[in-house]
């Protein structure tokens, strides 16, 4: 019989590849029926503490490139840290 354990974590980072493939978020409200993340600048509009990086046109034309993803990651992290787990619309 397998036992179940859990532990608190600060961050879960998933690198999903070259295109969004987020079936594990289905049913959470974080993605639409086609699996597209519902976000504002990379910050989930539904689930507090959830962010996305590397999406096409996330915040700029360069968002899906190494150059843009770095800037977007800094923005998303800043938004998530300043919210303290609260859901607030992301400022642009």
HTML snippet that shows the backbone in 3Dmol.js (N, CA, C, O; Angstrom):
<script src="https://3Dmol.org/build/3Dmol-min.js"></script>
<div id="view" style="width:600px;height:400px;position:relative"></div>
<script>
const pdb = `
ATOM      1  N   UNK A   1       0.836  -1.169   0.000  1.00  0.00           N
ATOM      2  CA  UNK A   1       0.000   0.000   0.000  1.00  0.00           C
ATOM      3  C   UNK A   1       0.887   1.240   0.000  1.00  0.00           C
ATOM      4  O   UNK A   1       1.763   1.375   0.854  1.00  0.00           O
ATOM      5  N   UNK A   2       0.670   2.134  -0.936  1.00  0.00           N
ATOM      6  CA  UNK A   2       1.467   3.355  -1.055  1.00  0.00           C
ATOM      7  C   UNK A   2       0.999   4.397  -0.049  1.00  0.00           C
ATOM      8  O   UNK A   2      -0.197   4.556   0.197  1.00  0.00           O
ATOM      9  N   UNK A   3       1.961   5.097   0.523  1.00  0.00           N
ATOM     10  CA  UNK A   3       1.601   6.168   1.452  1.00  0.00           C
ATOM     11  C   UNK A   3       1.651   7.511   0.718  1.00  0.00           C
ATOM     12  O   UNK A   3       2.365   7.670  -0.273  1.00  0.00           O
ATOM     13  N   UNK A   4       0.894   8.451   1.216  1.00  0.00           N
ATOM     14  CA  UNK A   4       0.838   9.773   0.622  1.00  0.00           C
ATOM     15  C   UNK A   4       1.475  10.763   1.581  1.00  0.00           C
ATOM     16  O   UNK A   4       1.167  10.772   2.773  1.00  0.00           O
ATOM     17  N   UNK A   5       2.360  11.592   1.057  1.00  0.00           N
ATOM     18  CA  UNK A   5       2.975  12.620   1.878  1.00  0.00           C
ATOM     19  C   UNK A   5       2.811  13.962   1.184  1.00  0.00           C
ATOM     20  O   UNK A   5       2.582  14.030  -0.024  1.00  0.00           O
ATOM     21  N   UNK A   6       2.929  15.005   1.949  1.00  0.00           N
ATOM     22  CA  UNK A   6       2.886  16.348   1.381  1.00  0.00           C
ATOM     23  C   UNK A   6       3.819  17.237   2.171  1.00  0.00           C
ATOM     24  O   UNK A   6       4.181  16.932   3.308  1.00  0.00           O
ATOM     25  N   UNK A   7       4.202  18.336   1.559  1.00  0.00           N
ATOM     26  CA  UNK A   7       5.041  19.308   2.239  1.00  0.00           C
ATOM     27  C   UNK A   7       4.794  20.676   1.618  1.00  0.00           C
ATOM     28  O   UNK A   7       4.468  20.773   0.435  1.00  0.00           O
ATOM     29  N   UNK A   8       4.949  21.734   2.410  1.00  0.00           N
ATOM     30  CA  UNK A   8       4.756  23.074   1.859  1.00  0.00           C
ATOM     31  C   UNK A   8       5.923  23.421   0.926  1.00  0.00           C
ATOM     32  O   UNK A   8       7.070  23.056   1.183  1.00  0.00           O
ATOM     33  N   UNK A   9       5.612  24.119  -0.137  1.00  0.00           N
ATOM     34  CA  UNK A   9       6.644  24.556  -1.075  1.00  0.00           C
ATOM     35  C   UNK A   9       6.461  26.043  -1.366  1.00  0.00           C
ATOM     36  O   UNK A   9       5.358  26.579  -1.253  1.00  0.00           O
ATOM     37  N   UNK A  10       7.542  26.690  -1.736  1.00  0.00           N
ATOM     38  CA  UNK A  10       7.484  28.103  -2.093  1.00  0.00           C
ATOM     39  C   UNK A  10       7.255  28.294  -3.578  1.00  0.00           C
ATOM     40  O   UNK A  10       6.589  29.244  -3.991  1.00  0.00           O
ATOM     41  N   UNK A  11       7.812  27.383  -4.395  1.00  0.00           N
ATOM     42  CA  UNK A  11       7.742  27.543  -5.840  1.00  0.00           C
ATOM     43  C   UNK A  11       7.638  26.183  -6.502  1.00  0.00           C
ATOM     44  O   UNK A  11       8.286  25.222  -6.088  1.00  0.00           O
ATOM     45  N   UNK A  12       6.811  26.116  -7.540  1.00  0.00           N
ATOM     46  CA  UNK A  12       6.804  24.969  -8.440  1.00  0.00           C
ATOM     47  C   UNK A  12       7.060  25.550  -9.819  1.00  0.00           C
ATOM     48  O   UNK A  12       6.286  26.380 -10.295  1.00  0.00           O
ATOM     49  N   UNK A  13       8.126  25.130 -10.458  1.00  0.00           N
ATOM     50  CA  UNK A  13       8.509  25.656 -11.762  1.00  0.00           C
ATOM     51  C   UNK A  13       8.425  24.522 -12.773  1.00  0.00           C
ATOM     52  O   UNK A  13       9.098  23.500 -12.638  1.00  0.00           O
ATOM     53  N   UNK A  14       7.584  24.717 -13.792  1.00  0.00           N
ATOM     54  CA  UNK A  14       7.443  23.716 -14.842  1.00  0.00           C
ATOM     55  C   UNK A  14       7.907  24.330 -16.160  1.00  0.00           C
ATOM     56  O   UNK A  14       7.407  25.381 -16.563  1.00  0.00           O
ATOM     57  N   UNK A  15       8.833  23.699 -16.818  1.00  0.00           N
ATOM     58  CA  UNK A  15       9.271  24.121 -18.144  1.00  0.00           C
ATOM     59  C   UNK A  15       8.576  23.192 -19.135  1.00  0.00           C
ATOM     60  O   UNK A  15       8.888  22.004 -19.222  1.00  0.00           O
ATOM     61  N   UNK A  16       7.617  23.764 -19.885  1.00  0.00           N
ATOM     62  CA  UNK A  16       6.754  22.908 -20.695  1.00  0.00           C
ATOM     63  C   UNK A  16       7.189  22.767 -22.146  1.00  0.00           C
ATOM     64  O   UNK A  16       6.566  22.005 -22.886  1.00  0.00           O
ATOM     65  N   UNK A  17       8.214  23.455 -22.578  1.00  0.00           N
ATOM     66  CA  UNK A  17       8.665  23.291 -23.955  1.00  0.00           C
ATOM     67  C   UNK A  17       8.327  24.471 -24.828  1.00  0.00           C
ATOM     68  O   UNK A  17       8.233  25.600 -24.348  1.00  0.00           O
ATOM     69  N   UNK A  18       8.144  24.218 -26.104  1.00  0.00           N
ATOM     70  CA  UNK A  18       8.007  25.288 -27.088  1.00  0.00           C
ATOM     71  C   UNK A  18       6.591  25.797 -27.297  1.00  0.00           C
ATOM     72  O   UNK A  18       6.400  26.813 -27.967  1.00  0.00           O
ATOM     73  N   UNK A  19       5.620  25.135 -26.756  1.00  0.00           N
ATOM     74  CA  UNK A  19       4.240  25.624 -26.878  1.00  0.00           C
ATOM     75  C   UNK A  19       3.481  25.215 -25.617  1.00  0.00           C
ATOM     76  O   UNK A  19       3.774  24.186 -25.009  1.00  0.00           O
ATOM     77  N   UNK A  20       2.513  26.028 -25.241  1.00  0.00           N
ATOM     78  CA  UNK A  20       1.763  25.688 -24.032  1.00  0.00           C
ATOM     79  C   UNK A  20       1.070  24.330 -24.164  1.00  0.00           C
ATOM     80  O   UNK A  20       0.371  24.072 -25.145  1.00  0.00           O
ATOM     81  N   UNK A  21       1.267  23.496 -23.198  1.00  0.00           N
ATOM     82  CA  UNK A  21       0.606  22.192 -23.127  1.00  0.00           C
ATOM     83  C   UNK A  21       0.306  21.970 -21.653  1.00  0.00           C
ATOM     84  O   UNK A  21       1.112  21.392 -20.924  1.00  0.00           O
ATOM     85  N   UNK A  22      -0.854  22.433 -21.225  1.00  0.00           N
ATOM     86  CA  UNK A  22      -1.164  22.509 -19.806  1.00  0.00           C
ATOM     87  C   UNK A  22      -2.402  21.695 -19.407  1.00  0.00           C
ATOM     88  O   UNK A  22      -3.277  22.220 -18.719  1.00  0.00           O
ATOM     89  N   UNK A  23      -2.493  20.428 -19.822  1.00  0.00           N
ATOM     90  CA  UNK A  23      -3.691  19.647 -19.507  1.00  0.00           C
ATOM     91  C   UNK A  23      -3.907  19.477 -18.005  1.00  0.00           C
ATOM     92  O   UNK A  23      -5.041  19.283 -17.568  1.00  0.00           O
ATOM     93  N   UNK A  24      -2.844  19.546 -17.211  1.00  0.00           N
ATOM     94  CA  UNK A  24      -2.962  19.388 -15.766  1.00  0.00           C
ATOM     95  C   UNK A  24      -3.660  20.583 -15.110  1.00  0.00           C
ATOM     96  O   UNK A  24      -4.026  20.510 -13.937  1.00  0.00           O
ATOM     97  N   UNK A  25      -3.849  21.687 -15.853  1.00  0.00           N
ATOM     98  CA  UNK A  25      -4.583  22.837 -15.326  1.00  0.00           C
ATOM     99  C   UNK A  25      -6.055  22.834 -15.734  1.00  0.00           C
ATOM    100  O   UNK A  25      -6.826  23.690 -15.299  1.00  0.00           O
ATOM    101  N   UNK A  26      -6.445  21.858 -16.579  1.00  0.00           N
ATOM    102  CA  UNK A  26      -7.854  21.755 -16.977  1.00  0.00           C
ATOM    103  C   UNK A  26      -8.713  21.553 -15.744  1.00  0.00           C
ATOM    104  O   UNK A  26      -8.366  20.783 -14.849  1.00  0.00           O
ATOM    105  N   UNK A  27      -9.827  22.245 -15.706  1.00  0.00           N
ATOM    106  CA  UNK A  27     -10.736  22.122 -14.581  1.00  0.00           C
ATOM    107  C   UNK A  27     -10.433  23.057 -13.421  1.00  0.00           C
ATOM    108  O   UNK A  27     -11.207  23.135 -12.467  1.00  0.00           O
ATOM    109  N   UNK A  28      -9.313  23.766 -13.495  1.00  0.00           N
ATOM    110  CA  UNK A  28      -8.962  24.706 -12.422  1.00  0.00           C
ATOM    111  C   UNK A  28      -9.479  26.107 -12.709  1.00  0.00           C
ATOM    112  O   UNK A  28      -9.539  26.949 -11.812  1.00  0.00           O
ATOM    113  N   UNK A  29      -9.858  26.359 -13.977  1.00  0.00           N
ATOM    114  CA  UNK A  29     -10.253  27.698 -14.386  1.00  0.00           C
ATOM    115  C   UNK A  29      -9.085  28.537 -14.870  1.00  0.00           C
ATOM    116  O   UNK A  29      -9.288  29.650 -15.356  1.00  0.00           O
ATOM    117  N   UNK A  30      -7.864  28.025 -14.747  1.00  0.00           N
ATOM    118  CA  UNK A  30      -6.671  28.771 -15.137  1.00  0.00           C
ATOM    119  C   UNK A  30      -6.465  28.804 -16.649  1.00  0.00           C
ATOM    120  O   UNK A  30      -5.725  29.646 -17.157  1.00  0.00           O
ATOM    121  N   UNK A  31      -7.116  27.889 -17.371  1.00  0.00           N
ATOM    122  CA  UNK A  31      -7.019  27.839 -18.835  1.00  0.00           C
ATOM    123  C   UNK A  31      -8.421  27.750 -19.420  1.00  0.00           C
ATOM    124  O   UNK A  31      -9.353  27.283 -18.766  1.00  0.00           O
ATOM    125  N   UNK A  32      -8.556  28.207 -20.672  1.00  0.00           N
ATOM    126  CA  UNK A  32      -9.865  28.107 -21.322  1.00  0.00           C
ATOM    127  C   UNK A  32     -10.069  26.706 -21.894  1.00  0.00           C
ATOM    128  O   UNK A  32      -9.254  25.814 -21.660  1.00  0.00           O
ATOM    129  N   UNK A  33     -11.150  26.512 -22.637  1.00  0.00           N
ATOM    130  CA  UNK A  33     -11.469  25.181 -23.174  1.00  0.00           C
ATOM    131  C   UNK A  33     -10.405  24.652 -24.129  1.00  0.00           C
ATOM    132  O   UNK A  33     -10.259  23.440 -24.287  1.00  0.00           O
ATOM    133  N   UNK A  34      -9.657  25.558 -24.770  1.00  0.00           N
ATOM    134  CA  UNK A  34      -8.595  25.141 -25.688  1.00  0.00           C
ATOM    135  C   UNK A  34      -7.247  24.967 -24.974  1.00  0.00           C
ATOM    136  O   UNK A  34      -6.245  24.632 -25.607  1.00  0.00           O
ATOM    137  N   UNK A  35      -7.229  25.195 -23.659  1.00  0.00           N
ATOM    138  CA  UNK A  35      -5.990  25.039 -22.901  1.00  0.00           C
ATOM    139  C   UNK A  35      -5.124  26.278 -22.871  1.00  0.00           C
ATOM    140  O   UNK A  35      -3.975  26.217 -22.434  1.00  0.00           O
ATOM    141  N   UNK A  36      -5.655  27.409 -23.330  1.00  0.00           N
ATOM    142  CA  UNK A  36      -4.900  28.654 -23.354  1.00  0.00           C
ATOM    143  C   UNK A  36      -4.966  29.304 -21.967  1.00  0.00           C
ATOM    144  O   UNK A  36      -6.052  29.463 -21.410  1.00  0.00           O
ATOM    145  N   UNK A  37      -3.809  29.678 -21.409  1.00  0.00           N
ATOM    146  CA  UNK A  37      -3.805  30.286 -20.079  1.00  0.00           C
ATOM    147  C   UNK A  37      -4.594  31.596 -20.036  1.00  0.00           C
ATOM    148  O   UNK A  37      -4.490  32.420 -20.945  1.00  0.00           O
ATOM    149  N   UNK A  38      -5.371  31.779 -18.989  1.00  0.00           N
ATOM    150  CA  UNK A  38      -6.101  33.016 -18.755  1.00  0.00           C
ATOM    151  C   UNK A  38      -5.232  33.859 -17.826  1.00  0.00           C
ATOM    152  O   UNK A  38      -5.145  33.601 -16.625  1.00  0.00           O
ATOM    153  N   UNK A  39      -4.589  34.875 -18.412  1.00  0.00           N
ATOM    154  CA  UNK A  39      -3.607  35.649 -17.661  1.00  0.00           C
ATOM    155  C   UNK A  39      -3.641  37.113 -18.074  1.00  0.00           C
ATOM    156  O   UNK A  39      -4.195  37.471 -19.113  1.00  0.00           O
ATOM    157  N   UNK A  40      -3.052  37.930 -17.258  1.00  0.00           N
ATOM    158  CA  UNK A  40      -2.854  39.342 -17.557  1.00  0.00           C
ATOM    159  C   UNK A  40      -1.368  39.600 -17.381  1.00  0.00           C
ATOM    160  O   UNK A  40      -0.885  39.706 -16.254  1.00  0.00           O
ATOM    161  N   UNK A  41      -0.645  39.702 -18.473  1.00  0.00           N
ATOM    162  CA  UNK A  41       0.795  39.923 -18.404  1.00  0.00           C
ATOM    163  C   UNK A  41       1.568  38.747 -17.851  1.00  0.00           C
ATOM    164  O   UNK A  41       2.718  38.907 -17.442  1.00  0.00           O
ATOM    165  N   UNK A  42       0.969  37.574 -17.827  1.00  0.00           N
ATOM    166  CA  UNK A  42       1.631  36.380 -17.314  1.00  0.00           C
ATOM    167  C   UNK A  42       1.170  35.972 -15.932  1.00  0.00           C
ATOM    168  O   UNK A  42       1.569  34.922 -15.430  1.00  0.00           O
ATOM    169  N   UNK A  43       0.332  36.791 -15.309  1.00  0.00           N
ATOM    170  CA  UNK A  43      -0.182  36.475 -13.981  1.00  0.00           C
ATOM    171  C   UNK A  43      -1.600  35.929 -14.140  1.00  0.00           C
ATOM    172  O   UNK A  43      -2.450  36.556 -14.773  1.00  0.00           O
ATOM    173  N   UNK A  44      -1.843  34.759 -13.562  1.00  0.00           N
ATOM    174  CA  UNK A  44      -3.152  34.125 -13.677  1.00  0.00           C
ATOM    175  C   UNK A  44      -4.254  35.066 -13.229  1.00  0.00           C
ATOM    176  O   UNK A  44      -4.130  35.742 -12.207  1.00  0.00           O
ATOM    177  N   UNK A  45      -5.324  35.106 -13.993  1.00  0.00           N
ATOM    178  CA  UNK A  45      -6.489  35.908 -13.649  1.00  0.00           C
ATOM    179  C   UNK A  45      -7.426  35.132 -12.722  1.00  0.00           C
ATOM    180  O   UNK A  45      -8.428  35.673 -12.254  1.00  0.00           O
ATOM    181  N   UNK A  46      -7.101  33.867 -12.458  1.00  0.00           N
ATOM    182  CA  UNK A  46      -7.998  32.993 -11.700  1.00  0.00           C
ATOM    183  C   UNK A  46      -7.351  32.427 -10.439  1.00  0.00           C
ATOM    184  O   UNK A  46      -7.939  32.488  -9.359  1.00  0.00           O
ATOM    185  N   UNK A  47      -6.152  31.882 -10.569  1.00  0.00           N
ATOM    186  CA  UNK A  47      -5.506  31.216  -9.438  1.00  0.00           C
ATOM    187  C   UNK A  47      -4.417  32.096  -8.820  1.00  0.00           C
ATOM    188  O   UNK A  47      -3.396  32.347  -9.460  1.00  0.00           O
ATOM    189  N   UNK A  48      -4.618  32.562  -7.599  1.00  0.00           N
ATOM    190  CA  UNK A  48      -3.596  33.375  -6.934  1.00  0.00           C
ATOM    191  C   UNK A  48      -2.277  32.620  -6.835  1.00  0.00           C
ATOM    192  O   UNK A  48      -2.256  31.433  -6.513  1.00  0.00           O
ATOM    193  N   UNK A  49      -1.183  33.314  -7.114  1.00  0.00           N
ATOM    194  CA  UNK A  49       0.136  32.717  -7.004  1.00  0.00           C
ATOM    195  C   UNK A  49       0.606  31.988  -8.241  1.00  0.00           C
ATOM    196  O   UNK A  49       1.730  31.486  -8.258  1.00  0.00           O
ATOM    197  N   UNK A  50      -0.216  31.909  -9.284  1.00  0.00           N
ATOM    198  CA  UNK A  50       0.169  31.208 -10.508  1.00  0.00           C
ATOM    199  C   UNK A  50       0.599  32.215 -11.560  1.00  0.00           C
ATOM    200  O   UNK A  50      -0.104  33.188 -11.831  1.00  0.00           O
ATOM    201  N   UNK A  51       1.762  31.970 -12.149  1.00  0.00           N
ATOM    202  CA  UNK A  51       2.253  32.827 -13.223  1.00  0.00           C
ATOM    203  C   UNK A  51       2.717  32.006 -14.404  1.00  0.00           C
ATOM    204  O   UNK A  51       2.997  30.813 -14.284  1.00  0.00           O
ATOM    205  N   UNK A  52       2.795  32.661 -15.542  1.00  0.00           N
ATOM    206  CA  UNK A  52       3.236  32.022 -16.785  1.00  0.00           C
ATOM    207  C   UNK A  52       4.348  32.872 -17.391  1.00  0.00           C
ATOM    208  O   UNK A  52       4.329  34.097 -17.272  1.00  0.00           O
ATOM    209  N   UNK A  53       5.311  32.231 -18.037  1.00  0.00           N
ATOM    210  CA  UNK A  53       6.389  32.939 -18.733  1.00  0.00           C
ATOM    211  C   UNK A  53       6.649  32.226 -20.042  1.00  0.00           C
ATOM    212  O   UNK A  53       6.580  30.999 -20.116  1.00  0.00           O
ATOM    213  N   UNK A  54       6.948  32.997 -21.078  1.00  0.00           N
ATOM    214  CA  UNK A  54       7.304  32.431 -22.369  1.00  0.00           C
ATOM    215  C   UNK A  54       6.149  32.274 -23.333  1.00  0.00           C
ATOM    216  O   UNK A  54       6.306  31.660 -24.388  1.00  0.00           O
ATOM    217  N   UNK A  55       4.989  32.817 -22.993  1.00  0.00           N
ATOM    218  CA  UNK A  55       3.840  32.742 -23.894  1.00  0.00           C
ATOM    219  C   UNK A  55       3.974  33.766 -25.012  1.00  0.00           C
ATOM    220  O   UNK A  55       4.515  34.852 -24.807  1.00  0.00           O
ATOM    221  N   UNK A  56       3.482  33.417 -26.189  1.00  0.00           N
ATOM    222  CA  UNK A  56       3.514  34.366 -27.301  1.00  0.00           C
ATOM    223  C   UNK A  56       2.742  35.620 -26.943  1.00  0.00           C
ATOM    224  O   UNK A  56       1.621  35.553 -26.438  1.00  0.00           O
ATOM    225  N   UNK A  57       3.349  36.754 -27.209  1.00  0.00           N
ATOM    226  CA  UNK A  57       2.745  38.077 -26.964  1.00  0.00           C
ATOM    227  C   UNK A  57       2.208  38.221 -25.536  1.00  0.00           C
ATOM    228  O   UNK A  57       1.188  38.870 -25.303  1.00  0.00           O
ATOM    229  N   UNK A  58       2.906  37.610 -24.603  1.00  0.00           N
ATOM    230  CA  UNK A  58       2.508  37.690 -23.198  1.00  0.00           C
ATOM    231  C   UNK A  58       2.502  39.141 -22.729  1.00  0.00           C
ATOM    232  O   UNK A  58       1.518  39.615 -22.160  1.00  0.00           O
ATOM    233  N   UNK A  59       3.604  39.838 -22.970  1.00  0.00           N
ATOM    234  CA  UNK A  59       3.685  41.258 -22.649  1.00  0.00           C
ATOM    235  C   UNK A  59       4.250  42.053 -23.814  1.00  0.00           C
ATOM    236  O   UNK A  59       4.093  43.273 -23.859  1.00  0.00           O
ATOM    237  N   UNK A  60       4.899  41.391 -24.750  1.00  0.00           N
ATOM    238  CA  UNK A  60       5.482  42.062 -25.908  1.00  0.00           C
ATOM    239  C   UNK A  60       5.685  41.045 -27.027  1.00  0.00           C
ATOM    240  O   UNK A  60       5.465  39.848 -26.846  1.00  0.00           O
ATOM    241  N   UNK A  61       6.106  41.541 -28.176  1.00  0.00           N
ATOM    242  CA  UNK A  61       6.391  40.669 -29.307  1.00  0.00           C
ATOM    243  C   UNK A  61       7.508  39.674 -28.967  1.00  0.00           C
ATOM    244  O   UNK A  61       7.537  38.564 -29.498  1.00  0.00           O
ATOM    245  N   UNK A  62       8.427  40.080 -28.078  1.00  0.00           N
ATOM    246  CA  UNK A  62       9.582  39.247 -27.731  1.00  0.00           C
ATOM    247  C   UNK A  62       9.306  38.245 -26.612  1.00  0.00           C
ATOM    248  O   UNK A  62      10.205  37.501 -26.221  1.00  0.00           O
ATOM    249  N   UNK A  63       8.094  38.213 -26.096  1.00  0.00           N
ATOM    250  CA  UNK A  63       7.796  37.377 -24.923  1.00  0.00           C
ATOM    251  C   UNK A  63       8.151  35.910 -25.086  1.00  0.00           C
ATOM    252  O   UNK A  63       8.552  35.269 -24.115  1.00  0.00           O
ATOM    253  N   UNK A  64       8.017  35.369 -26.265  1.00  0.00           N
ATOM    254  CA  UNK A  64       8.293  33.949 -26.473  1.00  0.00           C
ATOM    255  C   UNK A  64       9.750  33.697 -26.877  1.00  0.00           C
ATOM    256  O   UNK A  64      10.091  32.612 -27.346  1.00  0.00           O
ATOM    257  N   UNK A  65      10.609  34.714 -26.689  1.00  0.00           N
ATOM    258  CA  UNK A  65      12.033  34.568 -26.994  1.00  0.00           C
ATOM    259  C   UNK A  65      12.829  34.644 -25.702  1.00  0.00           C
ATOM    260  O   UNK A  65      12.305  35.057 -24.668  1.00  0.00           O
ATOM    261  N   UNK A  66      14.098  34.245 -25.761  1.00  0.00           N
ATOM    262  CA  UNK A  66      14.942  34.340 -24.574  1.00  0.00           C
ATOM    263  C   UNK A  66      15.034  35.777 -24.069  1.00  0.00           C
ATOM    264  O   UNK A  66      15.014  36.013 -22.861  1.00  0.00           O
ATOM    265  N   UNK A  67      15.133  36.720 -24.973  1.00  0.00           N
ATOM    266  CA  UNK A  67      15.236  38.133 -24.584  1.00  0.00           C
ATOM    267  C   UNK A  67      13.974  38.586 -23.846  1.00  0.00           C
ATOM    268  O   UNK A  67      14.072  39.223 -22.797  1.00  0.00           O
ATOM    269  N   UNK A  68      12.828  38.274 -24.363  1.00  0.00           N
ATOM    270  CA  UNK A  68      11.579  38.718 -23.755  1.00  0.00           C
ATOM    271  C   UNK A  68      11.183  37.919 -22.533  1.00  0.00           C
ATOM    272  O   UNK A  68      10.617  38.469 -21.589  1.00  0.00           O
ATOM    273  N   UNK A  69      11.471  36.636 -22.536  1.00  0.00           N
ATOM    274  CA  UNK A  69      11.071  35.786 -21.412  1.00  0.00           C
ATOM    275  C   UNK A  69      11.752  36.223 -20.120  1.00  0.00           C
ATOM    276  O   UNK A  69      11.153  36.142 -19.047  1.00  0.00           O
ATOM    277  N   UNK A  70      12.982  36.678 -20.211  1.00  0.00           N
ATOM    278  CA  UNK A  70      13.681  37.150 -19.009  1.00  0.00           C
ATOM    279  C   UNK A  70      12.998  38.358 -18.398  1.00  0.00           C
ATOM    280  O   UNK A  70      12.796  38.420 -17.185  1.00  0.00           O
ATOM    281  N   UNK A  71      12.645  39.315 -19.237  1.00  0.00           N
ATOM    282  CA  UNK A  71      11.937  40.516 -18.749  1.00  0.00           C
ATOM    283  C   UNK A  71      10.568  40.136 -18.189  1.00  0.00           C
ATOM    284  O   UNK A  71      10.158  40.628 -17.138  1.00  0.00           O
ATOM    285  N   UNK A  72       9.870  39.260 -18.898  1.00  0.00           N
ATOM    286  CA  UNK A  72       8.550  38.837 -18.435  1.00  0.00           C
ATOM    287  C   UNK A  72       8.646  38.081 -17.114  1.00  0.00           C
ATOM    288  O   UNK A  72       7.798  38.259 -16.239  1.00  0.00           O
ATOM    289  N   UNK A  73       9.667  37.242 -16.959  1.00  0.00           N
ATOM    290  CA  UNK A  73       9.842  36.495 -15.716  1.00  0.00           C
ATOM    291  C   UNK A  73      10.046  37.449 -14.546  1.00  0.00           C
ATOM    292  O   UNK A  73       9.487  37.239 -13.469  1.00  0.00           O
ATOM    293  N   UNK A  74      10.841  38.495 -14.749  1.00  0.00           N
ATOM    294  CA  UNK A  74      11.061  39.485 -13.690  1.00  0.00           C
ATOM    295  C   UNK A  74       9.748  40.176 -13.327  1.00  0.00           C
ATOM    296  O   UNK A  74       9.463  40.394 -12.150  1.00  0.00           O
ATOM    297  N   UNK A  75       8.946  40.522 -14.343  1.00  0.00           N
ATOM    298  CA  UNK A  75       7.661  41.173 -14.109  1.00  0.00           C
ATOM    299  C   UNK A  75       6.712  40.263 -13.332  1.00  0.00           C
ATOM    300  O   UNK A  75       6.112  40.678 -12.340  1.00  0.00           O
ATOM    301  N   UNK A  76       6.582  39.019 -13.792  1.00  0.00           N
ATOM    302  CA  UNK A  76       5.661  38.079 -13.154  1.00  0.00           C
ATOM    303  C   UNK A  76       6.082  37.824 -11.707  1.00  0.00           C
ATOM    304  O   UNK A  76       5.241  37.828 -10.808  1.00  0.00           O
ATOM    305  N   UNK A  77       7.363  37.606 -11.482  1.00  0.00           N
ATOM    306  CA  UNK A  77       7.848  37.373 -10.128  1.00  0.00           C
ATOM    307  C   UNK A  77       7.550  38.573  -9.239  1.00  0.00           C
ATOM    308  O   UNK A  77       7.094  38.408  -8.107  1.00  0.00           O
ATOM    309  N   UNK A  78       7.802  39.770  -9.736  1.00  0.00           N
ATOM    310  CA  UNK A  78       7.522  40.981  -8.968  1.00  0.00           C
ATOM    311  C   UNK A  78       6.038  41.066  -8.608  1.00  0.00           C
ATOM    312  O   UNK A  78       5.686  41.382  -7.471  1.00  0.00           O
ATOM    313  N   UNK A  79       5.174  40.784  -9.580  1.00  0.00           N
ATOM    314  CA  UNK A  79       3.734  40.828  -9.330  1.00  0.00           C
ATOM    315  C   UNK A  79       3.319  39.806  -8.288  1.00  0.00           C
ATOM    316  O   UNK A  79       2.538  40.117  -7.389  1.00  0.00           O
ATOM    317  N   UNK A  80       3.831  38.596  -8.398  1.00  0.00           N
ATOM    318  CA  UNK A  80       3.450  37.541  -7.456  1.00  0.00           C
ATOM    319  C   UNK A  80       3.970  37.833  -6.052  1.00  0.00           C
ATOM    320  O   UNK A  80       3.265  37.593  -5.072  1.00  0.00           O
ATOM    321  N   UNK A  81       5.189  38.345  -5.943  1.00  0.00           N
ATOM    322  CA  UNK A  81       5.749  38.654  -4.630  1.00  0.00           C
ATOM    323  C   UNK A  81       5.015  39.797  -3.949  1.00  0.00           C
ATOM    324  O   UNK A  81       4.797  39.764  -2.738  1.00  0.00           O
ATOM    325  N   UNK A  82       4.638  40.795  -4.711  1.00  0.00           N
ATOM    326  CA  UNK A  82       3.968  41.949  -4.126  1.00  0.00           C
ATOM    327  C   UNK A  82       2.502  41.687  -3.787  1.00  0.00           C
ATOM    328  O   UNK A  82       1.903  42.437  -3.016  1.00  0.00           O
ATOM    329  N   UNK A  83       1.938  40.665  -4.336  1.00  0.00           N
ATOM    330  CA  UNK A  83       0.550  40.337  -4.029  1.00  0.00           C
ATOM    331  C   UNK A  83       0.419  39.513  -2.772  1.00  0.00           C
ATOM    332  O   UNK A  83      -0.637  39.500  -2.138  1.00  0.00           O
ATOM    333  N   UNK A  84       1.472  38.830  -2.411  1.00  0.00           N
ATOM    334  CA  UNK A  84       1.414  37.996  -1.212  1.00  0.00           C
ATOM    335  C   UNK A  84       0.341  36.932  -1.271  1.00  0.00           C
ATOM    336  O   UNK A  84      -0.276  36.607  -0.256  1.00  0.00           O
ATOM    337  N   UNK A  85       0.110  36.378  -2.480  1.00  0.00           N
ATOM    338  CA  UNK A  85      -0.896  35.330  -2.636  1.00  0.00           C
ATOM    339  C   UNK A  85      -2.286  35.851  -2.898  1.00  0.00           C
ATOM    340  O   UNK A  85      -3.210  35.062  -3.099  1.00  0.00           O
ATOM    341  N   UNK A  86      -2.463  37.171  -2.903  1.00  0.00           N
ATOM    342  CA  UNK A  86      -3.776  37.737  -3.177  1.00  0.00           C
ATOM    343  C   UNK A  86      -3.933  37.925  -4.678  1.00  0.00           C
ATOM    344  O   UNK A  86      -2.955  38.215  -5.368  1.00  0.00           O
ATOM    345  N   UNK A  87      -5.140  37.764  -5.191  1.00  0.00           N
ATOM    346  CA  UNK A  87      -5.403  37.969  -6.608  1.00  0.00           C
ATOM    347  C   UNK A  87      -5.761  39.425  -6.852  1.00  0.00           C
ATOM    348  O   UNK A  87      -6.762  39.928  -6.341  1.00  0.00           O
ATOM    349  N   UNK A  88      -4.938  40.087  -7.633  1.00  0.00           N
ATOM    350  CA  UNK A  88      -5.169  41.484  -8.006  1.00  0.00           C
ATOM    351  C   UNK A  88      -4.829  41.587  -9.483  1.00  0.00           C
ATOM    352  O   UNK A  88      -3.875  40.956  -9.939  1.00  0.00           O
ATOM    353  N   UNK A  89      -5.585  42.363 -10.235  1.00  0.00           N
ATOM    354  CA  UNK A  89      -5.306  42.504 -11.668  1.00  0.00           C
ATOM    355  C   UNK A  89      -3.901  43.071 -11.853  1.00  0.00           C
ATOM    356  O   UNK A  89      -3.513  44.016 -11.166  1.00  0.00           O
ATOM    357  N   UNK A  90      -3.148  42.501 -12.772  1.00  0.00           N
ATOM    358  CA  UNK A  90      -1.764  42.939 -13.019  1.00  0.00           C
ATOM    359  C   UNK A  90      -1.751  44.311 -13.679  1.00  0.00           C
ATOM    360  O   UNK A  90      -2.550  44.590 -14.573  1.00  0.00           O
ATOM    361  N   UNK A  91      -0.849  45.151 -13.234  1.00  0.00           N
ATOM    362  CA  UNK A  91      -0.673  46.478 -13.838  1.00  0.00           C
ATOM    363  C   UNK A  91       0.179  46.347 -15.075  1.00  0.00           C
ATOM    364  O   UNK A  91       1.094  45.525 -15.117  1.00  0.00           O
ATOM    365  N   UNK A  92      -0.103  47.130 -16.062  1.00  0.00           N
ATOM    366  CA  UNK A  92       0.698  47.117 -17.301  1.00  0.00           C
ATOM    367  C   UNK A  92       1.442  48.399 -17.451  1.00  0.00           C
ATOM    368  O   UNK A  92       2.169  48.580 -18.428  1.00  0.00           O
TER     369      UNK A  92
END
`;
const viewer = $3Dmol.createViewer("view");
viewer.addModel(pdb, "pdb");
viewer.setStyle({}, {cartoon: {color: "spectrum"}});
viewer.zoomTo();
viewer.render();
</script>
